[in-house]
Amino acid sequence: MNPSSSKELRQLRALAHALRPVVTVAGNGLSASVLQELDRALSDHELIKVKVSVGDRVQRETVVAALCEASGAQLVQRIGNIATLLRRNPTADPKKSNLLRAKP
């Protein structure tokens, strides 16, 4: 599940550059509905951005770590309040997957 090299990590960050956040964690924090939507988004898209609009830097880091642990995703990058997560899906739909759509 982890990117095997810094080159692959760089490619994932490049793919994620044009993406918009599909899940937002706000004042209510990590609720069951947020985790359910995160799981659906990762299953469909594999590579997603999550907007974390809670508290200060330490709280955001804690929330992102909890999101990764709860979903089984890997943190690709975090800049400010936007985190990029990756969870590979072997049965991903090529029309929805951000990874499969980007391949030539």
DANOR-V782345 format. One record per residue. N is the residue number from 1. OMEGA is omega as a letter, one per 40 degrees, with the letter a starting at -180 (999 if undefined). D_LAST is the distance of its C-alpha to the last C-alpha in whole Angstrom. Layout:
n=<N & N>
omega=<OMEGA & OMEGA>
d_last=<D_LAST & D_LAST>
This chain:
n=<1 & 2 & 3 & 4 & 5 & 6 & 7 & 8 & 9 & 10 & 11 & 12 & 13 & 14 & 15 & 16 & 17 & 18 & 19 & 20 & 21 & 22 & 23 & 24 & 25 & 26 & 27 & 28 & 29 & 30 & 31 & 32 & 33 & 34 & 35 & 36 & 37 & 38 & 39 & 40 & 41 & 42 & 43 & 44 & 45 & 46 & 47 & 48 & 49 & 50 & 51 & 52 & 53 & 54 & 55 & 56 & 57 & 58 & 59 & 60 & 61 & 62 & 63 & 64 & 65 & 66 & 67 & 68 & 69 & 70 & 71 & 72 & 73 & 74 & 75 & 76 & 77 & 78 & 79 & 80 & 81 & 82 & 83 & 84 & 85 & 86 & 87 & 88 & 89 & 90 & 91 & 92 & 93 & 94 & 95 & 96 & 97 & 98 & 99 & 100 & 101 & 102 & 103 & 104>
omega=<a & i & a & a & i & i & i & i & i & i & i & i & i & i & a & a & a & a & i & i & a & i & i & i & a & a & a & i & a & i & i & a & i & i & i & i & i & i & i & a & i & i & a & a & a & i & a & i & i & i & a & a & i & i & a & a & a & i & i & i & i & a & i & i & i & i & a & a & a & a & a & a & i & i & i & a & i & i & a & a & i & i & i & a & i & i & a & i & a & a & a & i & a & a & a & a & i & i & a & i & a & a & a & 999>
d_last=<22 & 22 & 20 & 21 & 21 & 21 & 18 & 16 & 18 & 17 & 14 & 15 & 17 & 15 & 13 & 16 & 18 & 17 & 18 & 22 & 24 & 24 & 27 & 30 & 33 & 36 & 40 & 40 & 38 & 36 & 38 & 37 & 35 & 33 & 32 & 31 & 29 & 27 & 27 & 25 & 23 & 22 & 21 & 19 & 17 & 17 & 17 & 20 & 22 & 26 & 29 & 32 & 35 & 38 & 41 & 40 & 38 & 39 & 39 & 35 & 35 & 37 & 35 & 31 & 33 & 34 & 31 & 29 & 32 & 32 & 29 & 28 & 25 & 24 & 25 & 22 & 24 & 27 & 28 & 31 & 31 & 27 & 26 & 22 & 22 & 20 & 21 & 18 & 19 & 18 & 19 & 17 & 16 & 12 & 13 & 15 & 14 & 12 & 11 & 9 & 8 & 6 & 4 & 0>
